[in-house]
């Protein structure tokens, strides 16, 4: 990976780590439904503008809605609407640092879903990674002050289900009909906006947003969803999916950093140790550790 792509990777991690900061700021005022409708709506509009520019330059990929509308709805539900709503719900209670680490469990869920999907036994290193991840989450949350707030257990469960939803989207994308990456991002954001919109009528904003809140919402939609997708797909094009997924290990570092800098969230021993254990578990599950450090694979596995 050259210097330019390394900088792209770090920038992407910083942006996605910041999404939990922006949700923590805006969710208590706007509520999950209104916040996420703004997020996916702003992202869809931004990506529509990018698509128009690409089309003018002769580089755009058509959405082909008649052919792919079901695909966009499924991807929009499991990769955007559902996890975004659940993380926004959890952001009313949990800190940005805890949210970012819970998000990092997505690859672990993905390994479990993949094994069930393919009807294959879970490898030994994967099982060890899942156990470590579970222990790391328990340590991180159990000693965090947010765990003492009312509804903390439900918020943690919501964040874990959100990470699980990402794993379903990932497995679906592997088996779905091939669609251009940018079209996937663009179409799924419009689909997510359509799916979330009815919820706004039933769950209106509990408070009045300030200019600062709306700035956080705009950053969440344009920066953390629109621009982040462009950087991510560029990374996949340049270095491949596996290398691009190393962003998973950097997101929590920035999530914790932004929470400490801007929200004055405490970084205790449990934050550092719990995060390290979760990331170690993720590394085992995804195969990023050198083979000599991994647990022996189960019989019959590759």
Secondary structure by P-SEA (a helix, b strand, c coil): ccaaaaaaaaaaaaaaaaaaaaaaaccccccaaaaaaaaaaaaaaaaaaaaaaaaaacccccccccccaaaaaaaaacccaaaaaaaaaaaacccaaaaaaaaaaaaaaaaaaaaaaacccccaaaaaaaaaaaaaaaaaaaacccccccaaaaaaaaaaaaaaaaaaaaaaaaacccccaaaaaaaaaaaaaaaaccccccccccccccaaaaaaaaaaaccccaaaaaaaaaaaaccccccccccccaaaaaaaaaaaacccccccaaaaaaaaaaaaaaaaaacccccccccccccccc
